[in-house]
Amino acid sequence: MSERFVIRGGRPLRGEVAVSGSKNAALYTLAAGLLSADPVTIRNVPEIADIGEMADVCRSLGAEFEVDGTTVHIQAREFTETAPPTELVMALRASFLVMGPVLARAGEAGCASPGGDVIGVRPLDVHLAGFRALGAEVERVGAEWVARASKLTGARIFLDYPSVLGTVNVMFAAALAEGTTTIVNAAAEPEVEMAAAMLNSMGARITGHGTAIMTIEGVERMHGTDFEVIPDRIEAGTYLLAGLATGGDLHVTNADPAALDSLLTKFHELDADVTVGDGPGVRVSCLRPLNPIQVQAVPYPGFPTDLHAPMAAALTQVPGVSTIYERVFDNRTLYVGELRNLGARIITGGQTVIVEGGSRLSGAIVRALDIRAGAAVVIGGLAADGETEIGGVEHLDRGYAHLAERLNAVGADVSRR
Ligand code: EPU
């Protein structure tokens, strides 16, 4: 039988927890390491399964890759292959990010349509249109997308949608293009901003990152760097929501409050007690009954789609009717059935989730269907009376480092069997 988490719920989470480096940002730094022939060191990399998968994708192209705890050393002197094997690409969405660096350095790059969470249609048109705008010819060859360009030339590029990975991929290619690229309607997520900062530390000339209009002056070559990944705002949000759902008092010591504006606003609307200092750290507790709220999941700086499912799980414990409207992915509500198995009063209608909260949940056998749907059932299990058994642990391992240990350190009873 595959591994499971067993949670004995009903215990308020109290105390301090520190989160790992951002999963998604770390994945971007690994691909960014391919932009230079020099050694690149990345620190504060989370110890999660996706990092190993991404390292394998990069190794398959001839890059040297050493993962040493939370530090990763990369050196991509030259590429022995310009396309990773499809079976590696299928393991995670971020694998497609090798396209930009390999195209820019080798003049040709290939990659199959990547795997990743089944949370909706996940097209690649933004990436491919960006490569074309920089002068590449892009075609589909069998299962692979292949892009070729003897030279990339800067351009003004409007993205149809501010795709996160699409922005990063086009930025990677544009960093080594000739001339200036302006990306209009760029994703402004802190992880994208951080990836641009890493590129600048390697000699790129990028401005406007973290906003919807980014300008990239191409450079001829990029050098090595020693760079630290930002704390994971989604992991931080997940713990804070777990604290709230269990009626606890949780302090995420290294959360960046500025990256969590949308969540903190919802905490205020809920009437939770939130403490934010001048530096890092967010503490949340609930001394009074909370108010129901409305949430819309949209691109940054709006409420993150990656906290939609964890928020829904927490709202099962808030008296009254709350709603969540998902506007980023079209298949993000599969977790609803799992929360119903725990006794939650929650339904979906199209892209909207309606939660009638405030009743006790009771332990049951449920599944983690993707990373964030998994986080939702963990929060449900922590709030529920009795024992909850969670299958599909591999999804949680993709995104949450040391999950059971961290929860147990703040009063949970979670074991892995
Ligand atoms: N989209 C397009 N065209 C494209 C690409 C995307 O229309 O070419 C649409 C998608 O269909 C979707 C929307 O854009 O409706 C958002 O997709 P986006 O491309 O922004 O998402 P992503 O880059 O594939 C990253 C994260 C996700 C996170 C989203 C949104 C990584 C590896 N993944 O995905 O993280 O949900 O941005 O913030 O960075 C997770 O961590 O659990 C996770 C799924």
Residues whose N, C-alpha, C, O or C-beta is under 5 A from the ligand:
A	BS01	EPU	N24 R93 A94 D117 V121 R122 P123 L124 D125 V126 H127 Y161 P162 S163 V164 L165 G166 T305 D306 V328 F329 I371 R372
